[in-house]
Amino acid sequence: MSEHYKPIFRRYFDEVTNQGNLDLVDEIFAPDYAHHDPGNPEAHAIGGVKDVKFHLEALRAAFPDVAFHIEDMIENGDDILVRWSATHTHTRDYFGIPPTGNAARIAGMHWCRQAVSAPGVLVRIRADLRLPHLLDANPTPRVPPPHTP
């Protein structure tokens, strides 16, 4: 069976989220990318490539030592499931949650239905919905409106 999409996700986690190479977002994500994430307080907080970059910038600013680890990947036709974990230390504001200095480990999964050569629709299933509690921070997080040019 072909494993076309696994290298794309390895590249996303290694080079984009871990190393901060946001220029690759344009190459990896389809222009009509849609993101569904129950962890975001606002249902449409990430609605396209520009919003992906905005969110990753905020994530990497608040958690500069963030390190995502791929635990498992299953690819079947145009679908891929990626199970991951991440570690990070909260050193700056994250959408209204003031820095705590606390470290946390989160885990989750990405299920993605592929477009021609890049993720088209992604549903994120996360176990980090309790992130404010892991960081010992209880304010209601706020997510700014999607980034617009």
N, C-alpha and C positions, 0 to 999 in steps of 0.2 A: 504494500500500500504506500502511496506517495505521502511524503511528509513535507508538503510545501510550506505550511504556515508555522510550523514550530520554529524555524530559524527567524521568522519575523518577530515572534513573541520573545525569543531569546534576545534579539537585538533591542527590542523595546525596553525590556527590563534592564539589560546590561548597560546599554549605551544612553538611553533616554532617562529612565527613572534613576538609575544608580550614578551615572556619570554626568547627567544634566545636559546632554547634547540635544537641545530642543529643535535644532534644525532638521533632525531626522523625523520629527512628527509629520512634516509635510510629505515626506517620502513613504512613511509607514501607514498613515491613516488616509482612507479615501476622503475626497472632498465632502461627501454627503454623510460622513460618519455620524452615527447617533449613539448616545451613551445613556444607559439607564442604570442608575445606582441608588439603591435604597439608603445608602449611607450619607447621601447629600440631602441636607434639609430642604432644599428647593428642588422640585422634581426635574426641572430642565436646566439645572445649573451648568451642565456641560452639553452644549448643543452642536459642536463642530470642532474643527481643527484648532481654531484660535482659542476656543475655550479650553481645549486639552492643554495647550501651552500655558495659558493663564493659571490653570489649576496646578499644573506641575511646578510652575515657578513658585506659587504660594506654598506648596508642599515642601519643596526643597529649601525655601527660605526659612520656614518654621522648624524643619527637621533636617538640618544640613548634613547629618550623618546617616540619612535614610539609606537602607540597604535592602533591596528586594531579593528574594531567593525563590527560584522556581523549584517547587517540590515535585510536581508531576505535570505532564501534558498528555492529553489524549486527543488525537486528530481523527476525524471521520468525515470524509468528503469535504463539504464546505463549512464544517463546524469544527471548533477546537475548544477544549476545556483546559484551562491552566489553573492549577492549584499553587498558591504562592504563600509565602510568609514575608514579613518585613520587620526590621528592628529600626528604632530611631529614638532620638532624644529631642524633647520639645524645648527649643531655645528662643523662639520668637513667636509673635502672635500668629494664630492660625484661625482665620475667619472668626475673630471675636473671642477666641480662647487665648487668654494671656499666657505667656511662657511660664512653664512650671519647673523646667530643668529636669523633669522626670523622663526616664527611659521607658519604652513600651515595646511589646512584640505584638503584632497583629497578624491575622491570616485571612485569606479569602480565596475566591475563585473568580476567574473571568470566563464567561461563556461567550463565544463570538461566532456569529454567522458571517462568513467572509464575503467581501466584494471581489472583484476580479483579481486584484493582487494585494489587497490591504484590508484591514479590519473595516467592515461596513457598519454592522450593528453589534454593539457589545452590551451584554447584560452582566453587571458586576454583582456577585454574591459575596458579601463580606461578613467577616466575624468581628470587624472593628467598629461596629455601631456603638460599642461601649467605650470608644477611645477617650472621651472626656473623663470617664471614670478611671481608666487605666492611667491617665496622666494626673489624676487627682484634681481635676478641674471640672467644675459643674456649671459654668455659664452656658446659656443657650447659644450654640454656635450660629453664626450668621454667614450666609454665603452671598457675596455680592452678585448683582445681576450678571448674566453672561457678558463676557468681554465683547465689545463691538469696536470696529475700527474708527 
